[in-house]
Amino acid sequence: MKRTNLLLIASLLALAACESKTVSDKAFYLTEENMPPVQTIETELVELPDLDECINANYYVYHDSILIIAPRNDAFPWKLYAMNLNRGEIFAHYLHKGNGPGEVNYCYTKFQKNLLTAHDPYKDNLFFFNLDSLAAYGQAYKPQTMQTDVYVDYSDFLTDTSLLICNTFYLEGEGIPENATVPELLVTNAKGKTGFKVPDGIYSAINYSHTKVATNIKKDRVFLGYLYKPQFTVLNTKLDTLKIVLGPDKPQKIKYEISYGNMNRRSQAKNYVQSMLSTDECIFATMDTIQPQNPPVPQNPNDIPKWLDESHKLIVKLHLEIYKFDWDGNLIARYRQKTGNRIVYIAGYSEPTNTLYVMIDDESGEWKLAKIKL
């Protein structure tokens, strides 16, 4: 019996060693020595028409000419507007506020390749806008819709009819336990029903939450970027891990509390991947390289507005880098913005003009659309 137990233990240790070696063989560590040299970039503000819909909105730019406006102000009746950027004319509007069919209470938006996704978290409704078709047919275009049976945080198409979903989830305690049993990658079928959950193991890193996801069906690739961990993961569409890109920093310990979505978040760690945008040939990711040392939180509530203003000024003065990867996880370019206008997220990329569109945040706290000639 004792000999049997020893053999079993030896087998398990050998299996663990093989698995560790397999993961290690797939890991690539970014260092200053093997990363591309930093290219300095400057932002140029994009002039927008003086329209109410353009006030306090999120923007996405497609082909240098189509502007998607997603107002953050609930005063507007529609949640999405499509504008011809060259003529300054709105030619379509979608997602009326309300509780009826096709209406939304609220929506989050995401842009990848030529697809804009709008998600109503209160109804778990998803709307998919093909911007080529939207530009061709205008208001006559009807978006594809899906209602999922799970909460959706970040998603992209895994096949022509199924979605890969990464959901935010926080674990109580400090750091991520080795035996975490909460899978974060979910796959839906064409009707939005969750039919497959990714097993644990090396995927436990996804529990670091706020995992950005981009897929490329033609290249058989899935690309993951993490907010709380300096890591990117490349998979195929069968969700087999092909490559793990680590660094350039070492991850810091994080404190979590259990929560779904964006509710009740509490963490202590450096932020890394702020946003991602993919094209047919590459992925852009905004990367925090320096974290601000905020002044101590004041004890007097009357001093909090001043403290918030000072903290915000520190954030916008720090630089942020943009990493450009190919779909095999190779870092092919690295850009660094000049200080003074903090990039909030990547709003679009035009390959013909090699122009990147971003939302920036200045010291006044106002978000503005800008472009960068790469």
N, C-alpha and C positions, 0 to 999 in steps of 0.2 A: 504493500500500500504506500509506504514511504517512498519507494523507488518510483511508483506511478506518479505521485505528487511532484517529485523532483523533475521527472520528464515533462509533466504538464507545465510547470513553472518555466523550465528551460525553453519549451516551445513558445510560450507566451512572450518571454523576453526576446527570443529570436524574431518573432512576428513583429513586436514593437520596434525592434531595431531596424527591420526591413522597412516598416512603414515610415519611421523617422528618416531613414536614408532616402526613401522615395520622395518625401516632402522636401528634404534638403537638396536633392538633385534638381528640383524644380524651382528652387529659390535663386533669385538674382539680387545682389545687394548694390544699391546706388551709393556711390561715393563721389566726392568732388573730383576725384581722379578719373572716373569713368563716365561722368555725365558730360553732355555737350556744354560748351561755354555759354555763359549767360549773354543774351542779347537784350539791350535796353530798348524799351518800347515807350511811346508817348501816345496819349489818348487825344482824340479830336472830337469835340462835341458835335452831335448830329442835330441839325436844325429841324425842329418839328413845327407843324402849323399851330397857330394859336387856337386850338379847339379844346372845348371842355373835356372831351374824352381823353385827351393827352395829359391831363393833370393827375398827379398821384397815381401812376399806372406802372405796371410791368410791361416790358417791350420784348419782342422777338423779331429778328430781321431775317428774311429769306431772299437770297439772290439779289441783294442790294436794293430791292425794289418793293417787296411786300413787307409791311409792318403790321404785326399783330399787337393790338393794344388790349391789355387785361387790366381794367381799372381796379384799384385797391379801395376806391371810395364807393360805398354802398348807395350813394345817391344816384348812380347811373342805372338805367333799366336793363342794360345788357352787360354780360360779363366778358364778351369778346368782340372786338372790332377789327376788321381787316382794312388796311389803308394802302393805297398806292403811294409809296414814299416819294416818287418822283413828281407826282401831281398834287400830293397833299390831300387826296380825296378818299373818304371812307366809302368802300364799295360793298361791304357786307357786314352784318352783325349777327351774333349767335348767343345762345344760352340766356334767355330771358330769366330774370329773377322770379321765383315763385315755386309752388309745390305741385304744379301740374306736370303732365307728360312732357319730357324734353326740357323742363325748366330746372333751375338749380337754385339752391339756397346760397351756396358759396362754391368756389372752385379753385383748385391749385392747378398751375399749368407747368408743362415741361416740353422742351423742344429737342428733338434728335433727328438728324438727317433732314428729311422733308416732312416729318410728322410732328404735329403739335398735339399733345395730350392735355385734356382738361378733365379734372377729377373732382366730383362733388363728394366730399368725405361723409356728408350726412346721409346720403342715399347710396353710397358706394357705386355711383354711376360714373362711367368713363366715356369720354367723347374723343374720337380720333379724327383729326383734320389733316388730310393730305393736301399740303400747301400748293402742289402743282395743280391739282384739281380745283382747289379753291380759287387760285388765280385765273384759271380758265373759265370757270362757270359762275363765279361770284356768288350772289345770294341764292342762286338755284342749286348750289352744291349742298348735299346733305352728308354730314359726318357719320362715320361708323360709330356705333354705340355698343356698350357692354355693361352689364350689371354683375358685379362680382359678389361672391358669398363670403369674402374676407375683406378686412381693412387693407387699403392699398396706400403705401407710402411712396416707394420708388418702383417704377416698372418700365418694361420695354417688351417688344414682341420677340418671343423665342422662336415661333414659327409664324406662318402667315395668319394663323387663327388662334394661337395660344400666347398667353402673357407669362413672362418671368417677373415675379414680384419680390422685392426686398422690403421687409417691414421693420420699422423702428421698434426695438424692444429693449427695455432696461432691466438689468439684473441687480438684485439687492446685494450690497456689500462692496468690497473694494476689489477691483480687478475682475477678471473673467474666470470662473472656476473651470477646471479641466474637464469636469463631467457635465458641462452645460448641455441640457437636453432640449433647448428651444431652437428648432430649425428656423432659419430666416428666409430661405429661398423657397418660394412656392410657385407652382405652375398651374395655370387655369386652362380649361378647354375653351372652345369657341363660344360657349354660352356663359363663361365666367365662373364655372364651377371648379373649385380647387380639387385637382385629381392626383397631385404628386407633391411630396415634400422631400427636400434634399436631406439625406442622412447626415448625422453628426460627424465627428472626427475633425478633419482639417477645416471643415466649414464653420467650426465654432467661432472662428475669427469674425464671422459676419455678425455675431452677437454684439460687436462693438457698436452696432446701430448706425443709423443714418448712412446706409450703404448706397452709394450712387451706382446705377446700373446702365449699361449700354450694350446693345446687341447688334450683330451683323450677320444676318442669315446667310447671305451669299458667301461670306468668308468663314462661316461656321465658327463664329467667335462670340463670347460673352466677356465683357470687361467690367470689373467691379473696382470702385474706389471708396475709401473709407474716410469718414470725418475724424474719428478719434484714434486713428492708427496710421502710421506712415507706410501704407501698403496698397498695392494694386494686385488684383488676381485676374488671370486670363484663363477662361474655360472654353471648351467647345459647347455646341448646343445640346449635347448629351449631358452637360454639366460635369464633365471630367476636367480636373485641374491640369492645365498645361504649363503654367508659369506663375510664380509668385514674385512680385517685384517689391523689395523691402527697402526702407530708408528714404532719404538719407539720415533721418534721425532714428533714435531708438524710442519705441512707444513708452508712454508714461502710464502709470497706474490710474485707473478711473474709478470713481465711485458712482454707483447707480442706485436707483430705486425702481421697483417694478412699475411699468407703465406701458400702455399702448399708445401709438401715435406720438404726438408732441406734448402730451399732458404730463405735468408733474416731473419735468426733467430736472435732475440735479447731477452735475458731473464736475469733476476737477481734473482737467487734462488739457493738453494743447490740441487745437483743431488743425486738421490737415486739409483734406479735399473739400473745398467749399462748394464747387459746382463742376459738372462735366457736360460736354457737348460733343456728340460724335458726328462724323461724316462717313461717306462710303470708304474713305481711305485712312482716316486717322481719328484720334480722340484728343480733345483738349481738356485739361483739368486745371482748375485754379488751386494753387497750393500755398497754404500759410507757411512761411519760413521763419517768422519771428512773432512771438506773442507779446502784446503790450503788458507792461507792469502797471496795472490800474492803481490809482491812489486808494488808500483804505476807505471802506464804506463809512460815511459819517454817521454818528450816533443821533444827531439832530435831524429829524425828517425834513426840516426846512432847508437843510443843506444838500439834500439829495439831487434836486435839479441841477445845481452847479456841478456836483460830482459827476453826474451823467454827461454833462456837456464837456467836462475836462477829459473824461474817459473816451468819449467819442473822438475828440481831437487827437488823442494819442493813437487811436486805431487807424484813422485815415492817413496819418503821417507814416505809417509803417509800410514797407513794400510787400508785395505779394507776387509770387511767381506763377507763370503759366507753363505747364508741362505739355508737350505734344508727343503722343505715342502713336506707333502703328498698331495694327490689330494683333500683332504677335507679342505686344508688351515691350517693344524696344523704344526707349526714350530717344527721339530723333531731334528735338529742339527744346530749348528752355528760354523763356522770356521773363524779364523783370520790369515792372512798371516803375516810373519815377514816383516819388512820394507826393502826397497832397490830394490824390483822388483815389480812394480805396475802391477796388473792383468788388462788386457785390456778387455778380454772376455773369456767365458768358451768355450773350443773347443771340448769337448767330455767327456764321462763318460763310464767306463767299469765296469759293475756290478760284473763279476766273480772275478776281481782283486781289486775291490773297489778303482779304480784309476780315479782321475779327471784330465783332460787335460785342460790347460789354455794357453793363449797367455800372455806373460809378457813384460813389457816395463822397460828397465833399464835406468840409467842416460845418457847413450850414445844416447838414443832415438831409439835404434834398438829393434824391436819386435822379440821375440824368443818363440819357443814352449817349454813348460815345463809340467811335470806331478806331481801330488800330491797324495801320498798314504794316504787315509783317515782312 
